[in-house]
Amino acid sequence: MFNFGQRLKDIRKENGLTQKQLAEKIGSDERGIRRYESGVIKPSLDVILSILDNIDVSADYLLGRTDVPHVAKVE
């Protein structure tokens, strides 16, 4: 079963970010990141878009539609 919080945590760690650093990057707070990762709350669309704008991850992966975390870059 898909777990948004675990996906967010995995991609955050893959990018070498703490919860505080991710929060700063996306204009949120550390408490919010902690709550998203633990599944207490779900992020708003604005937060999801900010994550996608600031972290190298595909929307489909973050939202559980694929197990491939990155989009192939076309050159």
mmCIF file of the C-alpha atoms, coordinates in Angstrom:
data_MODEL
# 
_entry.id   MODEL 
# 
loop_
_atom_site.group_PDB 
_atom_site.id 
_atom_site.type_symbol 
_atom_site.label_atom_id 
_atom_site.label_alt_id 
_atom_site.label_comp_id 
_atom_site.label_asym_id 
_atom_site.label_entity_id 
_atom_site.label_seq_id 
_atom_site.pdbx_PDB_ins_code 
_atom_site.Cartn_x 
_atom_site.Cartn_y 
_atom_site.Cartn_z 
_atom_site.occupancy 
_atom_site.B_iso_or_equiv 
_atom_site.pdbx_formal_charge 
_atom_site.auth_seq_id 
_atom_site.auth_comp_id 
_atom_site.auth_asym_id 
_atom_site.auth_atom_id 
_atom_site.pdbx_PDB_model_num 
ATOM 1  C CA . MET A 1 1  ? 0.000  0.000  0.000   1.00 0.00 ? 1  MET A CA 1 
ATOM 2  C CA . PHE A 1 2  ? 1.179  3.523  -0.827  1.00 0.00 ? 2  PHE A CA 1 
ATOM 3  C CA . ASN A 1 3  ? 2.505  5.630  2.034   1.00 0.00 ? 3  ASN A CA 1 
ATOM 4  C CA . PHE A 1 4  ? 3.037  9.311  1.176   1.00 0.00 ? 4  PHE A CA 1 
ATOM 5  C CA . GLY A 1 5  ? 4.925  10.029 4.399   1.00 0.00 ? 5  GLY A CA 1 
ATOM 6  C CA . GLN A 1 6  ? 7.418  7.234  3.791   1.00 0.00 ? 6  GLN A CA 1 
ATOM 7  C CA . ARG A 1 7  ? 7.936  8.363  0.203   1.00 0.00 ? 7  ARG A CA 1 
ATOM 8  C CA . LEU A 1 8  ? 8.601  11.911 1.363   1.00 0.00 ? 8  LEU A CA 1 
ATOM 9  C CA . LYS A 1 9  ? 11.023 10.710 4.040   1.00 0.00 ? 9  LYS A CA 1 
ATOM 10 C CA . ASP A 1 10 ? 12.877 8.453  1.581   1.00 0.00 ? 10 ASP A CA 1 
ATOM 11 C CA . ILE A 1 11 ? 13.286 11.190 -1.015  1.00 0.00 ? 11 ILE A CA 1 
ATOM 12 C CA . ARG A 1 12 ? 14.290 13.737 1.644   1.00 0.00 ? 12 ARG A CA 1 
ATOM 13 C CA . LYS A 1 13 ? 17.009 11.425 2.925   1.00 0.00 ? 13 LYS A CA 1 
ATOM 14 C CA . GLU A 1 14 ? 18.121 10.544 -0.612  1.00 0.00 ? 14 GLU A CA 1 
ATOM 15 C CA . ASN A 1 15 ? 18.690 14.264 -1.151  1.00 0.00 ? 15 ASN A CA 1 
ATOM 16 C CA . GLY A 1 16 ? 20.662 14.519 2.099   1.00 0.00 ? 16 GLY A CA 1 
ATOM 17 C CA . LEU A 1 17 ? 18.193 16.869 3.767   1.00 0.00 ? 17 LEU A CA 1 
ATOM 18 C CA . THR A 1 18 ? 17.022 17.085 7.347   1.00 0.00 ? 18 THR A CA 1 
ATOM 19 C CA . GLN A 1 19 ? 13.375 17.814 8.052   1.00 0.00 ? 19 GLN A CA 1 
ATOM 20 C CA . LYS A 1 20 ? 14.362 21.377 8.918   1.00 0.00 ? 20 LYS A CA 1 
ATOM 21 C CA . GLN A 1 21 ? 16.299 21.834 5.666   1.00 0.00 ? 21 GLN A CA 1 
ATOM 22 C CA . LEU A 1 22 ? 13.411 20.490 3.590   1.00 0.00 ? 22 LEU A CA 1 
ATOM 23 C CA . ALA A 1 23 ? 11.003 22.767 5.431   1.00 0.00 ? 23 ALA A CA 1 
ATOM 24 C CA . GLU A 1 24 ? 13.193 25.792 4.682   1.00 0.00 ? 24 GLU A CA 1 
ATOM 25 C CA . LYS A 1 25 ? 13.480 24.816 1.001   1.00 0.00 ? 25 LYS A CA 1 
ATOM 26 C CA . ILE A 1 26 ? 9.726  24.570 0.535   1.00 0.00 ? 26 ILE A CA 1 
ATOM 27 C CA . GLY A 1 27 ? 8.679  27.447 2.788   1.00 0.00 ? 27 GLY A CA 1 
ATOM 28 C CA . SER A 1 28 ? 7.169  25.275 5.494   1.00 0.00 ? 28 SER A CA 1 
ATOM 29 C CA . ASP A 1 29 ? 8.171  24.397 9.033   1.00 0.00 ? 29 ASP A CA 1 
ATOM 30 C CA . GLU A 1 30 ? 9.893  21.374 10.522  1.00 0.00 ? 30 GLU A CA 1 
ATOM 31 C CA . ARG A 1 31 ? 6.799  20.381 12.487  1.00 0.00 ? 31 ARG A CA 1 
ATOM 32 C CA . GLY A 1 32 ? 4.801  20.182 9.253   1.00 0.00 ? 32 GLY A CA 1 
ATOM 33 C CA . ILE A 1 33 ? 7.385  17.939 7.604   1.00 0.00 ? 33 ILE A CA 1 
ATOM 34 C CA . ARG A 1 34 ? 7.416  15.699 10.679  1.00 0.00 ? 34 ARG A CA 1 
ATOM 35 C CA . ARG A 1 35 ? 3.620  15.457 10.548  1.00 0.00 ? 35 ARG A CA 1 
ATOM 36 C CA . TYR A 1 36 ? 3.575  14.694 6.801   1.00 0.00 ? 36 TYR A CA 1 
ATOM 37 C CA . GLU A 1 37 ? 6.186  11.964 7.235   1.00 0.00 ? 37 GLU A CA 1 
ATOM 38 C CA . SER A 1 38 ? 4.377  10.388 10.184  1.00 0.00 ? 38 SER A CA 1 
ATOM 39 C CA . GLY A 1 39 ? 1.046  10.443 8.332   1.00 0.00 ? 39 GLY A CA 1 
ATOM 40 C CA . VAL A 1 40 ? -0.680 12.676 10.882  1.00 0.00 ? 40 VAL A CA 1 
ATOM 41 C CA . ILE A 1 41 ? -1.655 15.122 8.133   1.00 0.00 ? 41 ILE A CA 1 
ATOM 42 C CA . LYS A 1 42 ? -1.574 15.231 4.349   1.00 0.00 ? 42 LYS A CA 1 
ATOM 43 C CA . PRO A 1 43 ? 0.088  18.161 2.584   1.00 0.00 ? 43 PRO A CA 1 
ATOM 44 C CA . SER A 1 44 ? -1.898 20.671 0.575   1.00 0.00 ? 44 SER A CA 1 
ATOM 45 C CA . LEU A 1 45 ? -1.512 20.886 -3.176  1.00 0.00 ? 45 LEU A CA 1 
ATOM 46 C CA . ASP A 1 46 ? 0.635  24.010 -2.715  1.00 0.00 ? 46 ASP A CA 1 
ATOM 47 C CA . VAL A 1 47 ? 3.025  22.094 -0.451  1.00 0.00 ? 47 VAL A CA 1 
ATOM 48 C CA . ILE A 1 48 ? 3.225  19.184 -2.894  1.00 0.00 ? 48 ILE A CA 1 
ATOM 49 C CA . LEU A 1 49 ? 3.989  21.561 -5.749  1.00 0.00 ? 49 LEU A CA 1 
ATOM 50 C CA . SER A 1 50 ? 6.689  23.248 -3.678  1.00 0.00 ? 50 SER A CA 1 
ATOM 51 C CA . ILE A 1 51 ? 8.268  19.866 -2.916  1.00 0.00 ? 51 ILE A CA 1 
ATOM 52 C CA . LEU A 1 52 ? 8.249  19.013 -6.618  1.00 0.00 ? 52 LEU A CA 1 
ATOM 53 C CA . ASP A 1 53 ? 9.772  22.403 -7.493  1.00 0.00 ? 53 ASP A CA 1 
ATOM 54 C CA . ASN A 1 54 ? 12.588 22.025 -4.962  1.00 0.00 ? 54 ASN A CA 1 
ATOM 55 C CA . ILE A 1 55 ? 13.426 18.312 -4.825  1.00 0.00 ? 55 ILE A CA 1 
ATOM 56 C CA . ASP A 1 56 ? 14.495 15.988 -7.628  1.00 0.00 ? 56 ASP A CA 1 
ATOM 57 C CA . VAL A 1 57 ? 11.479 13.682 -7.603  1.00 0.00 ? 57 VAL A CA 1 
ATOM 58 C CA . SER A 1 58 ? 8.668  12.881 -10.014 1.00 0.00 ? 58 SER A CA 1 
ATOM 59 C CA . ALA A 1 59 ? 5.094  13.719 -9.084  1.00 0.00 ? 59 ALA A CA 1 
ATOM 60 C CA . ASP A 1 60 ? 4.032  10.191 -9.978  1.00 0.00 ? 60 ASP A CA 1 
ATOM 61 C CA . TYR A 1 61 ? 6.520  8.725  -7.479  1.00 0.00 ? 61 TYR A CA 1 
ATOM 62 C CA . LEU A 1 62 ? 5.667  11.153 -4.691  1.00 0.00 ? 62 LEU A CA 1 
ATOM 63 C CA . LEU A 1 63 ? 1.948  10.488 -5.180  1.00 0.00 ? 63 LEU A CA 1 
ATOM 64 C CA . GLY A 1 64 ? 2.312  6.707  -5.370  1.00 0.00 ? 64 GLY A CA 1 
ATOM 65 C CA . ARG A 1 65 ? 1.585  6.214  -9.055  1.00 0.00 ? 65 ARG A CA 1 
ATOM 66 C CA . THR A 1 66 ? 4.977  4.643  -9.834  1.00 0.00 ? 66 THR A CA 1 
ATOM 67 C CA . ASP A 1 67 ? 7.935  3.181  -8.014  1.00 0.00 ? 67 ASP A CA 1 
ATOM 68 C CA . VAL A 1 68 ? 10.385 5.115  -10.223 1.00 0.00 ? 68 VAL A CA 1 
ATOM 69 C CA . PRO A 1 69 ? 11.451 8.181  -8.213  1.00 0.00 ? 69 PRO A CA 1 
ATOM 70 C CA . HIS A 1 70 ? 12.984 10.245 -11.005 1.00 0.00 ? 70 HIS A CA 1 
ATOM 71 C CA . VAL A 1 71 ? 11.861 11.272 -14.456 1.00 0.00 ? 71 VAL A CA 1 
ATOM 72 C CA . ALA A 1 72 ? 14.319 10.437 -17.226 1.00 0.00 ? 72 ALA A CA 1 
ATOM 73 C CA . LYS A 1 73 ? 15.875 13.656 -18.499 1.00 0.00 ? 73 LYS A CA 1 
ATOM 74 C CA . VAL A 1 74 ? 15.535 14.262 -22.214 1.00 0.00 ? 74 VAL A CA 1 
ATOM 75 C CA . GLU A 1 75 ? 18.492 15.981 -23.812 1.00 0.00 ? 75 GLU A CA 1 
# 
